Amino acid sequence: VDERGGAHLSVVRKLQVQSIPSNRFEAVRCDGLSGGTLRYSSVDPAGARLTLSKWSLITTDQWIMITFTGVGNSGDLVYEAVRKRAITSAETVNGIGLTTDIRLPKSFLNGLRRNTPLTGKVYVSFDGGRTWPPVPAPNFPLLQLTFTD
């Protein structure tokens, strides 16, 4: 321990840091879902509103990214609903998207094929945005939908 008066030495300690399993977190939520299906016709003109509950140990030194991947005519299309950014103090109390407007816009949905999968992924950096989970392995559960008319 360092303090103004100098350093206080202690016995060397070993500790083990364990990861939190992704099933302890919630998936991102999307307004307009019905039984795992997102119907284009039921999406608000401004887009489908996205929310994510706060999680255990959420802090403002964590960063977040939320993406949605769907199937377009030429392959997968990805939309970044939340680009890599710091968690705000309001979000540590209310969760993501509850005090701000985060949406999956119709302009993105327009480019997707119907009756195909649409997947929401949440990535959180626990070290201020320095490191992130790999793109194929988000650290929150997936939101797996079927996108229809």
Secondary structure, 3 states (H helix, E strand, C coil): CEECCEECCCCCCCCCCCCCCHHHCCCCEECCEECCEEEHHHCCCCCEEEEECCCCCCCCCCEEEEEEEEEECCEEEEEEEEEEEECCHHHHHHCECCCCCCEECHHHHCCECCCEEEEEEEEEECCCCCCCCCCCCCCCCCEEEEEEC
